[in-house]
Amino acid sequence: MIVQYKALVRELGEDPHNVVLSAGAAAVMMGIRDETSDLDADVLPGVFKWAATTKSIIKAEGITDRVVYAESIGLHVLDEDRGRVCIEGVWVYSPRELIIQKRQLSHNPNRCIGKRVQDEVEIALLISMGHVTKFTAKAV
């Protein structure tokens, strides 16, 4: 995943702190999940708009729009006000922000039950992680 992330950052020509992994990819980087089927990366609005001019956009009810950048890479608009941490050179949303995202996903009635259960398990792991592991964050 680290190699794929760094290749995406190079390809987009962005600073790494402006390409932030979320969802399953962030969970993998934090060690609460072993694998993910895709890479969800949040990018600056201008990059998202640029990608949307040449790639297809998926609009799903209750979930933010996603540009299908590559077969296993989806781009979303970066929320610059959300906390981020860097793990092994990969920028991801902070555990607290990931809990918020996972809670929103788990309450989406259009999300399949299997993923909702997985979201709830990951929320519990993220909460327990907050009591044990201390991340350092950098304001950018």
C-alpha positions in Angstrom: 0.0 0.0 0.0 2.9 2.4 0.8 4.3 1.9 -2.7 0.9 2.5 -4.3 0.3 5.6 -2.2 3.7 7.1 -3.1 3.2 6.3 -6.8 -0.2 8.1 -6.6 1.3 11.2 -4.9 4.0 11.3 -7.7 1.5 10.8 -10.4 -0.7 13.6 -9.1 2.3 15.9 -8.5 1.0 16.8 -5.1 2.6 17.2 -1.7 2.0 14.1 0.3 0.0 15.9 3.1 -2.5 16.8 0.4 -3.2 13.2 -0.5 -4.8 11.6 2.6 -5.9 8.0 2.8 -9.2 7.3 4.5 -11.6 4.3 5.1 -10.0 0.9 4.7 -6.6 2.1 3.6 -6.3 4.2 6.7 -7.4 1.3 8.8 -4.6 -0.9 7.2 -2.0 1.8 7.9 -3.1 2.0 11.5 -2.9 -1.8 11.9 -6.5 -2.4 12.7 -7.1 -4.2 9.4 -4.9 -6.5 7.4 -6.0 -5.6 3.9 -8.3 -3.5 1.8 -9.6 -3.9 -1.7 -9.0 -0.4 -2.8 -7.3 2.9 -2.0 -9.6 5.8 -1.0 -7.5 9.0 -1.2 -8.8 12.5 -0.5 -7.2 15.2 -2.6 -7.5 19.0 -2.8 -10.7 20.2 -4.6 -8.7 21.4 -7.7 -7.1 18.0 -8.1 -10.5 16.3 -7.7 -12.1 18.6 -10.4 -9.1 18.0 -12.7 -9.5 14.2 -12.3 -13.2 14.4 -12.8 -12.7 15.9 -16.3 -11.1 12.7 -17.6 -12.4 10.0 -15.3 -15.8 8.8 -14.2 -17.6 10.1 -11.1 -19.6 7.9 -8.9 -22.4 9.5 -6.9 -23.7 7.4 -4.1 -26.5 8.4 -1.8 -25.2 9.4 1.7 -21.5 9.1 0.6 -19.3 11.7 -0.9 -18.7 11.7 -4.7 -15.8 9.6 -5.9 -13.7 9.8 -9.0 -12.6 6.4 -10.2 -9.0 7.3 -10.8 -7.7 3.8 -11.4 -9.1 0.3 -11.0 -8.5 0.2 -7.3 -8.1 3.9 -6.5 -10.9 6.3 -5.7 -10.4 10.0 -5.2 -12.6 12.1 -2.8 -12.4 15.8 -1.9 -10.1 16.5 1.0 -11.5 18.2 4.0 -8.6 20.3 5.1 -10.1 20.9 8.5 -10.0 17.3 9.5 -7.0 15.9 11.6 -4.3 14.0 9.8 -1.4 11.9 10.9 1.6 10.5 9.0 2.4 6.8 9.3 5.5 5.5 7.6 5.4 8.4 5.1 1.7 7.9 4.3 -0.8 10.6 5.3 -4.1 9.3 6.8 -6.9 10.8 8.7 -6.4 10.7 12.5 -8.0 7.9 14.5 -10.6 10.3 15.8 -11.5 11.4 12.3 -11.6 7.8 11.1 -14.0 7.0 13.9 -16.3 9.8 12.7 -16.1 8.6 9.1 -16.8 5.0 10.1 -19.8 6.0 12.2 -21.2 7.9 9.2 -20.7 4.9 7.0 -22.1 2.4 9.4 -25.3 4.5 9.7 -25.8 4.7 5.9 -28.8 2.6 5.1 -27.4 1.9 1.6 -24.3 0.2 3.0 -24.3 -3.5 2.9 -24.7 -5.2 6.3 -21.3 -6.9 6.1 -19.5 -3.6 5.7 -21.6 -2.1 8.5 -20.5 -4.8 10.9 -16.9 -4.3 9.8 -17.3 -0.6 10.4 -18.5 -1.2 14.0 -15.6 -3.6 14.8 -13.1 -1.0 13.4 -14.8 1.8 15.5 -14.3 -0.3 18.6 -10.6 -1.0 17.7 -10.0 2.7 17.0 -11.5 3.7 20.3 -9.4 1.2 22.2 -6.3 2.3 20.2 -6.9 5.8 21.5 -6.4 4.6 25.0 -3.1 2.8 24.3 -1.3 4.3 21.3 -0.3 7.9 21.0 0.0 9.3 17.5 1.8 12.5 16.8 0.3 14.9 14.4 1.7 17.9 12.5 -0.4 20.9 11.5 0.1 21.7 7.8 
